[in-house]
Amino acid sequence: MLSKKEIQELIDKENSSLKIVKPTITPKSSSVWISFCYIYVNDIKQEYVICNKCEDLFVYKHSYGTNSLSKHVKHCHNMKPTSINTQSSIKQFYKSSKNEPVIPNRIRQEIKTACTEFAVLDCRPFKTVNDLGFQNLAQKIFNAGRCLPMSQEVNVKNLLPHSSTVSRHVDLLYDEKREQLVAICQKMMSYTIVVDFWKDKYTGIHYGGISLHHVSNDWKLNCFVLDCYPYELESFTAINTRKFVESILSEFNLQLNDSIYVVSDNEPKIVATFKLKCQRVGCSVHYINKQLEHALTKKEIDKMPVSCGIVQELFDRTETLVAHLRGSYKQTKMSKRVQTYSETRFNGAFHMLNIFLQIFDELFIILDDSHLNEFLTMDRDLLEGICSFLKIFDQAIEELSEDKTPTIFKVLPLRQRLLNSCDVETTDHDGMKELKVFLSSRMKAIWILHDVHYMSTLLHPSFKRFQIAPHEQQKAIDLTKSEILKRQSELGVGRNGNSSSSNNNTTTSSSSSSSTNSKSEQSTNTQNILSECFDLPVADQDSEADLPYDHELTSYLALNEAIGPKDDVLLFWKKYEKLFPILASIVKSLYTIPASNTTVERLFSQANNTLSARRTNLQTSKLKFEVNKKPGLKKILSNPDPDPDPREKTYQTRIRTQTRTDPGPGPGLGRFAPPY
């Protein structure tokens, strides 16, 4: 390791032994690394980094963190060109805001050590210190310490309640939060119900979970988990299942009717359950996951052969080697932990194959002779091609599984994007050609689009021109026109859209200015699979002004404004709610529909963590836990308002069931597939 002076001399002399290397940026990396580079001397990484702008050297160790580097970036970017070589002011290293007092480094180090010891001694996941419940507890203890006399020595054990006290308090807290949720549900005019069922393979008990999705008056998407019950009816028929769901909804003063949407998996019994007095929408992620499962593991589906033999052979060999590695001590010798294939995890095949590919070169010296011969027959080029191909499906699944923002408008564009990726190329491996042909034919036949998919895509400003699927635009326009006619009498808007005509002049002016801003922001965003489906920018929309649409729809289609992949589409409609009142009301109804039922499946994963072999005496009355998807937990706990702000609410879910000893899935979300 060289000193700062020695490294600076090498830089001045442009010594060939010195290398400036850009750090690898990952989603978990700090944004500060965009402004710094590592320094290597004779291929040895030094304990200094160099600023890309001012070329100053700064000491850096992984244990130090990036706090000092980020402060330099703020100062460096604000400096004038003439003051690059001036000495830094000590004020830049301290915050002047009175609301955010400076925490001494000694205190930070002690807290870091205590958090590490907490995770190790109590066998807790490292991410526990970032969870909302732990942070709320730490904040309450900190606030309590501020109120106590400074001269008094306080033992924290006297502040913390006994475990039995916590157990008794669960019931009171649950009833309080449930009453709040019932009050919120009574005010909802439109909402979507997500339903899913899961069977415990150890006890044979079926569980039914229900979540509620709603767009509030201030254009915020709210997601509530209503409940998760054991299915205790005599049989799993459509009539009994419907009765089971309606009984849970009645507890929250909710009911199904022709205007309520229900999202569920695509099992025939569930389809029959929600055939009448509601509008069922299939889970898009299940459509994708099931076809991937069939392509890689099935020899026959619907009495038709699955012609993916080459890929399935590679998949079977990979699965065999992964099972061998996980069951032997050799796992500890590899840089990454291999992952077994799980049907209950969405795109589990990709995750197994992708990690196997990353440690592929390490297996030559790890495997014994009996498995090495099988390994040497594997085609690495085909493995790379499969992983690259399935990664697109994994990205689509992640987009469709989001539950904090609307997702229904993503279904049609992403479906078309996946179909486009299945186009066979002449340079493709024979195995890849078989896989693409099978998936393309199955997705076209099985993955059914509903009317809501067409309308919701048209009502997204960055998809309304349907450049990803031009043949679908006219159907979307016709469906939206029909929906507008249904709602005109309800909202009291005339055929010519008189309520919006007075603001027509502001449409053009606002669109021209905001379009430029949103496009510039979109260009700076990281390219992802969703942005690949966006419409390309156009100069104007004058050609569409003469089309015989409803006035409100015509004005919307002529609006030359788009938003980026990370922008909230609900904020766009909040801005134009008064200009397009009918379209805005349609959006409020449609954008409550999630593209998948992963909200409930994540609930099952949490139930799996709650019901464990260490809680064999856990009674049904005590098995209640809270799932928080929105900020504001601290405010609600301290202010039990029976009618809280929808943006700041928590929601409860009670599981009344027997004990489960399932150890659960491996790393990841651990989503559970439907029982079919």
C-alpha positions as CSV (number, residue, x, y, z in Angstrom):
1,M,0.0,0.0,0.0
2,L,1.4,3.4,-1.0
3,S,0.9,6.7,0.7
4,K,-1.0,9.6,-0.7
5,K,2.2,11.4,-1.6
6,E,3.6,8.4,-3.5
7,I,0.4,7.9,-5.4
8,Q,0.3,11.5,-6.4
9,E,3.9,11.3,-7.7
10,L,2.9,8.3,-9.9
11,I,0.0,10.3,-11.2
12,D,2.2,13.3,-12.0
13,K,4.7,11.1,-13.8
14,E,2.0,9.1,-15.6
15,N,3.6,5.9,-14.4
16,S,2.5,2.8,-16.3
17,S,2.1,0.7,-13.1
18,L,-0.8,3.0,-12.0
19,K,-4.4,2.3,-13.2
20,I,-7.5,4.3,-12.7
21,V,-10.5,2.0,-12.7
22,K,-14.2,3.0,-12.7
23,P,-16.2,1.1,-10.0
24,T,-18.9,-1.3,-11.0
25,I,-22.3,0.4,-10.4
26,T,-25.1,-1.9,-9.1
27,P,-28.6,-1.0,-7.9
28,K,-27.3,-1.2,-4.3
29,S,-24.3,1.0,-5.0
30,S,-24.1,4.5,-3.6
31,S,-24.6,7.2,-6.2
32,V,-21.4,8.8,-5.1
33,W,-19.3,6.3,-7.1
34,I,-20.3,8.0,-10.3
35,S,-17.9,10.7,-9.3
36,F,-14.9,8.6,-8.1
37,C,-12.5,5.9,-9.4
38,Y,-10.4,3.3,-7.7
39,I,-6.6,3.4,-7.9
40,Y,-4.6,0.3,-8.6
41,V,-0.8,0.1,-8.5
42,N,0.7,-3.1,-10.0
43,D,-2.8,-4.5,-9.9
44,I,-3.1,-3.9,-6.2
45,K,-6.1,-1.9,-5.1
46,Q,-5.0,1.1,-3.0
47,E,-6.8,2.7,0.0
48,Y,-7.4,5.9,-2.0
49,V,-9.9,7.0,-4.6
50,I,-9.6,9.9,-7.0
51,C,-12.3,12.5,-7.8
52,N,-13.2,12.5,-11.5
53,K,-13.7,16.3,-11.5
54,C,-11.0,17.9,-9.4
55,E,-8.6,14.8,-9.4
56,D,-8.0,15.1,-5.7
57,L,-7.1,11.9,-3.7
58,F,-9.2,10.7,-0.8
59,V,-8.6,7.9,1.6
60,Y,-11.4,5.2,1.4
61,K,-11.9,1.9,3.2
62,H,-15.1,-0.2,3.0
63,S,-15.6,0.2,6.7
64,Y,-15.5,4.0,6.5
65,G,-18.6,4.3,4.3
66,T,-19.1,7.0,1.7
67,N,-20.2,9.9,3.9
68,S,-17.0,12.0,3.5
69,L,-17.0,11.3,-0.3
70,S,-20.6,12.5,-0.7
71,K,-19.8,15.7,1.1
72,H,-16.9,16.3,-1.2
73,V,-19.1,15.7,-4.3
74,K,-21.5,18.3,-3.1
75,H,-18.7,20.8,-2.5
76,C,-16.8,19.9,-5.7
77,H,-19.9,20.3,-8.0
78,N,-20.7,23.7,-6.5
79,M,-17.2,25.1,-6.8
80,K,-16.3,27.6,-9.5
81,P,-13.6,26.5,-12.0
82,T,-11.2,29.1,-10.7
83,S,-11.3,27.7,-7.2
84,I,-10.5,24.1,-7.8
85,N,-7.1,24.2,-6.0
86,T,-8.3,26.2,-3.1
87,Q,-8.5,24.6,0.3
88,S,-11.8,23.2,1.4
89,S,-13.7,25.0,4.1
90,I,-14.4,23.1,7.3
91,K,-18.0,24.1,7.1
92,Q,-18.7,21.8,4.2
93,F,-18.2,18.8,6.5
94,Y,-21.0,19.9,8.9
95,K,-24.7,20.3,8.3
96,S,-26.0,23.7,9.3
97,S,-29.7,22.7,9.4
98,K,-31.1,22.9,12.9
99,N,-33.6,20.2,12.1
100,E,-30.9,17.7,11.3
101,P,-28.3,17.8,14.1
102,V,-24.8,16.4,13.4
103,I,-24.3,13.0,14.9
104,P,-20.8,12.5,16.2
105,N,-18.9,9.7,14.4
106,R,-18.3,8.0,17.8
107,I,-22.0,7.6,18.3
108,R,-22.5,6.3,14.8
109,Q,-19.8,3.7,15.3
110,E,-21.3,2.5,18.6
111,I,-24.8,2.2,17.0
112,K,-23.3,0.3,14.0
113,T,-21.6,-2.1,16.4
114,A,-24.8,-2.6,18.5
115,C,-26.9,-3.3,15.4
116,T,-24.3,-5.8,14.2
117,E,-24.3,-7.6,17.6
118,F,-28.1,-7.5,17.6
119,A,-28.3,-9.3,14.3
120,V,-25.6,-11.9,15.3
121,L,-26.7,-12.6,18.9
122,D,-30.4,-12.9,18.2
123,C,-30.0,-14.6,14.8
124,R,-31.9,-11.8,13.0
125,P,-31.6,-10.9,9.3
126,F,-29.4,-7.9,8.7
127,K,-32.2,-6.1,6.9
128,T,-34.1,-6.0,10.2
129,V,-32.4,-2.7,11.1
130,N,-33.9,-1.1,8.0
131,D,-37.5,-2.4,8.6
132,L,-40.1,0.1,9.7
133,G,-41.0,-1.7,12.9
134,F,-37.5,-1.8,14.2
135,Q,-36.9,1.9,13.3
136,N,-40.2,2.9,15.0
137,L,-39.1,1.1,18.2
138,A,-35.6,2.7,18.1
139,Q,-37.2,6.1,17.6
140,K,-39.6,5.6,20.6
141,I,-36.7,4.6,22.8
142,F,-34.7,7.6,21.7
143,N,-37.6,9.9,22.4
144,A,-38.0,8.4,25.8
145,G,-34.3,9.0,26.6
146,R,-34.7,12.7,25.8
147,C,-37.5,13.0,28.4
148,L,-35.5,11.3,31.2
149,P,-33.1,13.2,33.5
150,M,-29.6,13.3,32.1
151,S,-28.1,12.6,35.5
152,Q,-30.1,9.4,35.9
153,E,-28.7,6.1,34.8
154,V,-31.4,4.2,32.9
155,N,-31.5,0.5,32.3
156,V,-33.2,-0.1,28.9
157,K,-34.7,-3.3,30.4
158,N,-37.0,-1.1,32.4
159,L,-38.3,0.5,29.2
160,L,-39.0,-2.7,27.3
161,P,-42.2,-4.7,28.1
162,H,-42.3,-8.3,28.8
163,S,-43.0,-10.7,26.0
164,S,-46.4,-11.8,27.6
165,T,-47.4,-8.1,27.7
166,V,-46.7,-7.8,24.0
167,S,-48.7,-10.9,23.4
168,R,-51.8,-9.5,25.2
169,H,-51.4,-6.1,23.5
170,V,-51.6,-7.7,20.0
171,D,-55.4,-8.2,20.3
172,L,-56.0,-4.6,21.3
173,L,-53.8,-3.2,18.6
174,Y,-55.4,-5.4,16.0
175,D,-59.0,-4.4,16.9
176,E,-58.0,-0.7,16.8
177,K,-56.5,-1.0,13.3
178,R,-59.3,-3.1,12.0
179,E,-61.9,-0.5,13.0
180,Q,-59.9,2.1,11.1
181,L,-59.8,0.0,8.0
182,V,-63.6,-0.7,8.2
183,A,-64.2,3.1,8.4
184,I,-62.0,3.6,5.3
185,C,-63.7,0.8,3.3
186,Q,-67.2,2.4,3.9
187,K,-66.1,5.5,2.0
188,M,-64.8,3.7,-1.1
189,M,-66.7,4.0,-4.3
190,S,-64.5,1.9,-6.5
191,Y,-62.0,-0.8,-5.6
192,T,-60.4,-4.0,-6.7
193,I,-60.3,-7.3,-4.8
194,V,-57.3,-9.6,-5.2
195,V,-57.9,-13.2,-4.1
196,D,-55.6,-16.2,-3.9
197,F,-55.5,-19.6,-2.3
198,W,-52.7,-21.7,-1.1
199,K,-52.5,-25.2,0.3
200,D,-50.0,-26.2,3.0
201,K,-48.4,-29.4,1.9
202,Y,-47.6,-30.5,5.5
203,T,-51.0,-30.0,7.1
204,G,-53.2,-30.1,4.0
205,I,-55.0,-26.9,5.0
206,H,-56.1,-24.4,2.4
207,Y,-55.7,-20.7,3.0
208,G,-57.5,-17.9,1.4
209,G,-56.1,-14.4,1.3
210,I,-57.8,-11.2,0.1
211,S,-56.3,-7.7,-0.5
212,L,-58.0,-4.5,-1.4
213,H,-56.7,-1.9,-3.9
214,H,-58.1,1.6,-4.1
215,V,-57.2,5.0,-5.6
216,S,-58.1,7.7,-3.1
217,N,-59.5,11.2,-3.9
218,D,-56.0,12.7,-3.7
219,W,-54.8,10.2,-6.4
220,K,-52.8,7.9,-4.1
221,L,-52.9,4.1,-4.7
222,N,-53.6,2.3,-1.4
223,C,-53.2,-1.4,-0.9
224,F,-54.8,-3.2,2.1
225,V,-54.5,-6.8,3.2
226,L,-58.0,-7.6,4.5
227,D,-57.4,-11.0,5.9
228,C,-56.0,-14.5,5.5
229,Y,-58.2,-17.3,6.7
230,P,-58.0,-21.1,6.7
231,Y,-60.6,-22.5,4.2
232,E,-62.9,-24.5,6.5
233,L,-65.8,-25.2,4.2
234,E,-66.7,-28.8,3.2
235,S,-65.5,-28.7,-0.4
236,F,-63.5,-26.5,-2.7
237,T,-66.4,-25.8,-5.2
238,A,-67.0,-22.5,-6.9
239,I,-70.2,-21.9,-4.8
240,N,-68.4,-22.5,-1.5
241,T,-65.4,-20.4,-2.6
242,R,-67.6,-17.5,-3.5
243,K,-69.4,-17.8,-0.2
244,F,-66.0,-17.8,1.6
245,V,-64.9,-14.6,-0.1
246,E,-68.2,-12.8,0.3
247,S,-68.3,-13.6,4.0
248,I,-64.9,-11.9,4.5
249,L,-65.8,-8.9,2.4
250,S,-69.0,-8.4,4.4
251,E,-67.0,-8.0,7.6
252,F,-65.6,-4.8,6.0
253,N,-69.0,-3.7,4.5
254,L,-67.8,-4.6,1.0
255,Q,-69.6,-6.6,-1.6
256,L,-69.1,-7.8,-5.2
257,N,-71.1,-6.4,-8.1
258,D,-70.8,-5.9,-11.8
259,S,-68.6,-2.9,-11.4
260,I,-66.1,-4.5,-9.0
261,Y,-63.0,-6.1,-10.5
262,V,-61.4,-9.3,-9.0
263,V,-57.9,-10.3,-9.8
264,S,-57.1,-14.0,-9.3
265,D,-55.0,-16.8,-10.7
266,N,-56.2,-18.8,-13.7
267,E,-57.3,-22.1,-12.2
268,P,-60.6,-23.3,-13.6
269,K,-62.3,-23.4,-10.2
270,I,-61.3,-19.8,-9.5
271,V,-62.5,-18.7,-12.9
272,A,-65.9,-20.3,-12.2
273,T,-66.0,-18.7,-8.8
274,F,-65.9,-15.2,-10.1
275,K,-67.8,-15.7,-13.3
276,L,-70.9,-13.7,-12.2
277,K,-71.6,-10.4,-10.5
278,C,-68.0,-9.2,-10.8
279,Q,-65.4,-8.7,-13.5
280,R,-62.5,-11.1,-13.1
281,V,-59.0,-10.3,-14.5
282,G,-56.4,-13.0,-14.7
283,C,-53.0,-12.7,-13.0
284,S,-50.6,-11.9,-15.8
285,V,-47.6,-13.1,-13.9
286,H,-49.1,-16.6,-13.6
287,Y,-49.6,-16.7,-17.4
288,I,-45.9,-16.1,-17.8
289,N,-44.7,-18.3,-15.1
290,K,-46.8,-21.3,-16.1
291,Q,-45.6,-21.3,-19.7
292,L,-42.0,-21.1,-18.6
293,E,-42.6,-24.0,-16.2
294,H,-44.2,-26.0,-19.0
295,A,-41.3,-25.2,-21.5
296,L,-38.6,-26.4,-19.1
297,T,-40.2,-29.3,-17.2
298,K,-43.1,-30.7,-19.1
299,K,-43.0,-33.3,-21.9
300,E,-46.7,-32.8,-22.8
301,I,-49.3,-30.1,-22.1
302,D,-52.9,-30.2,-23.1
303,K,-52.2,-33.5,-24.9
304,M,-49.7,-31.8,-27.1
305,P,-46.0,-32.5,-27.0
306,V,-43.6,-29.8,-25.6
307,S,-40.9,-29.7,-28.2
308,C,-38.2,-28.2,-26.1
309,G,-36.0,-31.3,-25.6
310,I,-32.6,-29.6,-26.0
311,V,-33.3,-26.9,-23.4
312,Q,-35.0,-29.4,-21.1
313,E,-31.9,-31.7,-21.2
314,L,-29.6,-28.8,-20.2
315,F,-32.1,-27.7,-17.5
316,D,-32.2,-31.2,-16.0
317,R,-28.4,-31.5,-15.9
318,T,-28.2,-28.1,-14.3
319,E,-30.8,-29.1,-11.7
320,T,-28.9,-32.3,-10.9
321,L,-25.5,-30.5,-10.4
322,V,-27.1,-27.8,-8.3
323,A,-28.7,-30.4,-6.0
324,H,-25.3,-32.1,-5.7
325,L,-23.5,-28.9,-4.8
326,R,-26.1,-27.8,-2.2
327,G,-26.0,-31.2,-0.6
328,S,-22.2,-31.3,-0.3
329,Y,-19.5,-29.2,1.4
330,K,-18.4,-27.9,-2.0
331,Q,-21.0,-25.1,-1.8
332,T,-18.7,-23.3,0.6
333,K,-15.9,-23.2,-1.9
334,M,-17.9,-21.2,-4.5
335,S,-18.2,-17.4,-4.8
336,K,-22.0,-17.6,-5.0
337,R,-24.6,-19.8,-3.4
338,V,-26.4,-22.0,-5.9
339,Q,-30.1,-22.0,-5.9
340,T,-32.4,-24.9,-6.5
341,Y,-35.4,-24.6,-8.9
342,S,-38.6,-23.8,-7.1
343,E,-42.0,-23.9,-8.9
344,T,-43.4,-21.6,-6.2
345,R,-41.1,-18.8,-7.1
346,F,-41.9,-16.8,-10.2
347,N,-39.3,-17.5,-12.9
348,G,-37.4,-19.7,-10.5
349,A,-35.7,-21.5,-13.5
350,F,-34.0,-18.3,-14.5
351,H,-32.6,-17.7,-11.0
352,M,-31.2,-21.2,-10.8
353,L,-29.7,-21.1,-14.3
354,N,-28.3,-17.5,-14.0
355,I,-26.4,-18.2,-10.7
356,F,-25.2,-21.5,-12.2
357,L,-23.8,-19.6,-15.2
358,Q,-22.0,-17.1,-12.9
359,I,-20.1,-19.9,-11.1
360,F,-19.7,-22.1,-14.3
361,D,-15.9,-21.6,-14.5
362,E,-15.4,-22.5,-10.9
363,L,-16.9,-26.0,-11.3
364,F,-13.9,-27.4,-13.2
365,I,-11.9,-27.7,-10.0
366,I,-14.8,-28.3,-7.6
367,L,-16.7,-31.2,-9.1
368,D,-15.6,-34.8,-8.7
369,D,-15.0,-37.2,-11.6
370,S,-18.5,-38.6,-11.5
371,H,-20.2,-35.2,-11.9
372,L,-17.4,-33.6,-14.0
373,N,-18.1,-35.8,-17.0
374,E,-21.8,-34.7,-17.0
375,F,-20.7,-31.1,-16.5
376,L,-18.3,-31.2,-19.5
377,T,-21.2,-32.2,-21.8
378,M,-23.1,-29.0,-21.1
379,D,-23.2,-26.3,-23.8
380,R,-22.2,-23.0,-22.2
381,D,-23.2,-21.0,-25.2
382,L,-26.7,-22.4,-25.0
383,L,-26.8,-21.7,-21.2
384,E,-25.8,-18.1,-21.8
385,G,-28.5,-17.7,-24.5
386,I,-31.2,-19.1,-22.3
387,C,-30.2,-16.8,-19.4
388,S,-30.1,-13.8,-21.6
389,F,-33.5,-14.7,-23.1
390,L,-35.2,-15.5,-19.7
391,K,-33.8,-12.3,-18.1
392,I,-36.3,-10.3,-20.2
393,F,-39.1,-12.4,-18.8
394,D,-37.7,-11.9,-15.3
395,Q,-37.7,-8.1,-15.8
396,A,-41.3,-8.2,-17.0
397,I,-42.4,-10.3,-14.0
398,E,-40.8,-7.7,-11.7
399,E,-42.6,-4.9,-13.4
400,L,-45.9,-6.6,-13.2
401,S,-45.4,-7.7,-9.6
402,E,-45.1,-4.1,-8.3
403,D,-47.8,-3.3,-5.8
404,K,-47.1,0.3,-4.7
405,T,-47.8,1.9,-8.1
406,P,-50.4,1.0,-10.8
407,T,-49.5,-1.8,-13.1
408,I,-52.5,-2.7,-15.2
409,F,-51.3,-0.5,-18.1
410,K,-48.1,-2.5,-18.3
411,V,-49.7,-5.8,-19.3
412,L,-50.4,-5.2,-23.0
413,P,-47.0,-3.5,-23.8
414,L,-45.0,-6.1,-21.9
415,R,-46.9,-8.9,-23.4
416,Q,-46.1,-7.6,-26.9
417,R,-42.4,-7.0,-25.8
418,L,-42.1,-10.7,-24.7
419,L,-43.7,-11.9,-28.0
420,N,-41.2,-9.7,-29.9
421,S,-38.3,-11.3,-28.0
422,C,-39.6,-14.7,-29.1
423,D,-39.0,-14.0,-32.8
424,V,-36.7,-16.6,-34.1
425,E,-33.4,-15.5,-35.6
426,T,-31.2,-17.4,-38.1
427,T,-28.2,-17.3,-35.7
428,D,-30.2,-18.9,-32.8
429,H,-29.2,-22.2,-31.4
430,D,-31.6,-25.0,-32.2
431,G,-32.6,-25.3,-28.6
432,M,-33.4,-21.5,-28.5
433,K,-35.5,-21.8,-31.6
434,E,-37.6,-24.6,-30.0
435,L,-38.0,-22.5,-26.8
436,K,-39.0,-19.4,-28.6
437,V,-41.5,-21.1,-30.8
438,F,-43.2,-22.9,-27.9
439,L,-43.4,-19.8,-25.7
440,S,-44.7,-17.6,-28.5
441,S,-47.5,-19.9,-29.4
442,R,-48.5,-20.6,-25.8
443,M,-48.6,-16.9,-24.8
444,K,-50.7,-16.0,-27.8
445,A,-53.2,-18.8,-27.0
446,I,-53.2,-18.7,-23.2
447,W,-52.4,-15.1,-22.1
448,I,-55.8,-13.5,-22.7
449,L,-56.1,-9.7,-22.7
450,H,-59.2,-8.1,-21.2
451,D,-60.9,-4.9,-22.0
452,V,-59.3,-3.2,-19.0
453,H,-55.8,-3.9,-20.5
454,Y,-56.6,-2.0,-23.7
455,M,-58.2,1.0,-22.0
456,S,-55.6,1.3,-19.3
457,T,-52.8,1.3,-21.9
458,L,-54.6,4.0,-23.9
459,L,-55.0,6.1,-20.8
460,H,-51.2,6.1,-20.1
461,P,-49.7,9.2,-21.8
462,S,-46.5,7.2,-22.8
463,F,-48.4,4.3,-24.4
464,K,-51.5,5.9,-26.0
465,R,-50.1,5.7,-29.5
466,F,-49.5,2.0,-29.2
467,Q,-46.3,2.0,-31.2
468,I,-45.3,-1.3,-29.5
469,A,-48.6,-2.8,-30.8
470,P,-50.2,-0.6,-33.5
471,H,-52.8,-3.3,-34.4
472,E,-54.3,-2.9,-30.9
473,Q,-54.9,0.8,-30.8
474,Q,-58.3,1.0,-32.6
475,K,-59.8,-1.6,-30.3
476,A,-58.6,0.4,-27.3
477,I,-60.1,3.6,-28.7
478,D,-63.5,1.9,-29.3
479,L,-63.6,0.4,-25.8
480,T,-62.7,3.7,-24.3
481,K,-65.4,5.5,-26.3
482,S,-68.0,3.0,-25.1
483,E,-66.9,3.5,-21.5
484,I,-67.1,7.3,-21.9
485,L,-70.7,7.0,-23.1
486,K,-71.6,5.0,-20.0
487,R,-70.2,7.6,-17.7
488,Q,-71.4,10.8,-19.3
489,S,-74.8,10.7,-17.8
490,E,-73.3,9.9,-14.3
491,L,-71.0,12.8,-14.4
492,G,-73.4,15.2,-16.1
493,V,-71.1,15.9,-19.0
494,G,-72.5,16.6,-22.5
495,R,-71.8,14.7,-25.7
496,N,-69.3,17.4,-26.8
497,G,-67.5,17.5,-23.4
498,N,-68.5,21.0,-22.5
499,S,-66.9,20.7,-19.1
500,S,-63.5,20.4,-20.7
501,S,-63.9,22.7,-23.7
502,S,-63.3,25.8,-21.7
503,N,-59.9,24.7,-20.8
504,N,-58.9,23.5,-24.3
505,N,-56.6,26.4,-24.8
506,T,-54.6,25.5,-21.8
507,T,-54.1,22.0,-23.1
508,T,-51.9,23.1,-26.0
509,S,-49.8,25.5,-24.0
510,S,-49.2,23.1,-21.1
511,S,-48.5,20.1,-23.3
512,S,-45.8,21.8,-25.3
513,S,-43.8,22.9,-22.3
514,S,-44.3,19.8,-20.2
515,S,-43.6,17.5,-23.1
516,T,-40.1,18.8,-23.4
517,N,-39.4,18.5,-19.7
518,S,-40.7,14.9,-19.4
519,K,-38.8,13.8,-22.5
520,S,-35.5,15.3,-21.1
521,E,-36.1,13.5,-17.8
522,Q,-36.9,10.3,-19.6
523,S,-33.7,10.4,-21.5
524,T,-31.7,10.5,-18.2
525,N,-33.5,7.5,-16.7
526,T,-31.9,4.1,-16.8
527,Q,-33.3,2.1,-19.7
528,N,-35.5,-0.8,-18.6
529,I,-37.9,-3.1,-20.3
530,L,-40.9,-0.8,-19.7
531,S,-39.2,2.2,-21.2
532,E,-38.4,0.1,-24.3
533,C,-42.2,-0.1,-24.9
534,F,-42.8,3.6,-24.6
535,D,-44.0,5.5,-27.6
536,L,-41.3,7.5,-29.5
537,P,-41.6,11.3,-29.3
538,V,-43.6,13.0,-32.0
539,A,-43.6,16.7,-33.1
540,D,-47.4,17.1,-32.9
541,Q,-50.8,15.4,-33.1
542,D,-52.6,17.6,-35.6
543,S,-53.6,14.7,-37.7
544,E,-55.7,13.2,-34.9
545,A,-57.7,16.3,-34.3
546,D,-60.2,15.5,-37.1
547,L,-60.9,11.9,-36.0
548,P,-64.5,11.3,-34.9
549,Y,-63.8,10.6,-31.2
550,D,-65.5,12.1,-28.2
551,H,-64.2,15.6,-27.6
552,E,-62.5,14.7,-24.3
553,L,-60.8,11.6,-25.8
554,T,-59.7,13.7,-28.9
555,S,-58.1,16.3,-26.7
556,Y,-56.3,13.7,-24.7
557,L,-54.9,11.9,-27.7
558,A,-53.7,15.3,-29.1
559,L,-52.0,16.1,-25.9
560,N,-48.3,15.9,-26.6
561,E,-47.0,15.0,-23.2
562,A,-45.3,11.9,-21.9
563,I,-44.0,10.7,-18.6
564,G,-40.9,8.6,-17.7
565,P,-40.9,5.0,-16.4
566,K,-40.3,6.2,-12.8
567,D,-42.9,8.9,-12.9
568,D,-46.3,8.3,-11.2
569,V,-49.0,8.2,-13.8
570,L,-51.6,9.1,-11.1
571,L,-50.0,12.5,-10.7
572,F,-50.5,13.1,-14.4
573,W,-54.2,12.4,-14.1
574,K,-54.4,14.5,-10.9
575,K,-53.0,17.4,-13.0
576,Y,-55.6,16.9,-15.8
577,E,-58.6,15.7,-13.7
578,K,-60.6,18.9,-14.3
579,L,-59.7,19.0,-18.0
580,F,-60.7,15.4,-18.6
581,P,-63.2,14.5,-15.9
582,I,-64.7,11.4,-17.5
583,L,-61.4,9.9,-18.5
584,A,-60.1,10.7,-15.0
585,S,-63.0,8.7,-13.5
586,I,-62.2,5.8,-15.8
587,V,-58.6,5.9,-14.7
588,K,-59.5,5.9,-11.0
589,S,-61.5,2.7,-11.6
590,L,-59.0,0.9,-13.9
591,Y,-55.8,1.8,-12.2
592,T,-56.9,0.1,-8.9
593,I,-56.5,-3.2,-10.8
594,P,-53.1,-4.8,-10.2
595,A,-51.5,-6.8,-13.0
596,S,-50.9,-9.8,-10.7
597,N,-52.0,-11.2,-7.4
598,T,-48.5,-11.1,-5.8
599,T,-49.8,-8.9,-3.0
600,V,-51.6,-11.9,-1.5
601,E,-48.8,-14.3,-2.3
602,R,-46.4,-12.2,-0.4
603,L,-48.9,-12.4,2.5
604,F,-48.5,-16.2,2.3
605,S,-44.7,-15.8,2.5
606,Q,-45.1,-13.7,5.6
607,A,-47.4,-16.3,7.1
608,N,-44.7,-18.8,6.4
609,N,-42.3,-16.8,8.5
610,T,-44.9,-16.3,11.3
611,L,-45.9,-20.0,11.4
612,S,-42.8,-21.9,12.2
613,A,-41.6,-24.9,14.2
614,R,-40.5,-22.5,17.0
615,R,-44.2,-21.4,17.5
616,T,-45.9,-24.7,17.9
617,N,-48.2,-23.4,20.7
618,L,-49.2,-20.3,18.8
619,Q,-53.0,-20.0,19.1
620,T,-55.3,-18.8,16.4
621,S,-56.4,-15.8,18.4
622,K,-52.7,-14.6,18.7
623,L,-51.7,-15.3,15.2
624,K,-52.2,-11.7,13.8
625,F,-49.6,-9.6,12.2
626,E,-49.3,-6.3,10.5
627,V,-48.3,-5.6,6.9
628,N,-47.3,-2.1,6.2
629,K,-47.0,-0.9,2.6
630,K,-47.2,2.8,3.1
631,P,-45.3,5.3,5.3
632,G,-47.0,6.7,8.3
633,L,-46.9,3.9,10.8
634,K,-45.5,6.1,13.5
635,K,-48.2,8.7,13.2
636,I,-51.0,6.1,13.4
637,L,-49.6,4.4,16.4
638,S,-49.4,7.6,18.3
639,N,-52.7,9.0,17.0
640,P,-55.4,6.3,16.8
641,D,-57.7,8.4,14.6
642,P,-60.7,6.3,13.5
643,D,-60.6,8.0,10.1
644,P,-57.0,8.4,9.2
645,D,-55.5,10.0,6.0
646,P,-55.5,7.2,3.4
647,R,-51.9,8.1,2.6
648,E,-50.9,7.3,6.2
649,K,-52.4,4.1,7.2
650,T,-51.4,0.7,8.2
651,Y,-53.4,-2.4,7.7
652,Q,-53.8,-5.6,9.6
653,T,-54.1,-9.1,8.6
654,R,-55.2,-11.9,10.9
655,I,-54.4,-15.5,10.2
656,R,-56.6,-18.0,12.0
657,T,-55.0,-21.3,11.3
658,Q,-53.1,-24.2,12.7
659,T,-49.4,-24.5,13.1
660,R,-47.2,-24.7,10.0
661,T,-43.7,-26.2,10.1
662,D,-42.8,-25.5,6.5
663,P,-39.2,-24.2,6.4
664,G,-40.2,-22.0,3.5
665,P,-38.5,-21.1,0.2
666,G,-34.9,-20.1,-0.3
667,P,-33.6,-16.5,-0.9
668,G,-35.9,-14.1,-2.6
669,L,-39.5,-13.1,-2.3
670,G,-40.7,-16.7,-1.8
671,R,-43.9,-16.2,-3.6
672,F,-46.3,-19.1,-3.6
673,A,-48.0,-20.5,-6.7
674,P,-51.7,-21.4,-6.8
675,P,-52.7,-24.9,-5.9
676,Y,-52.7,-26.4,-9.4
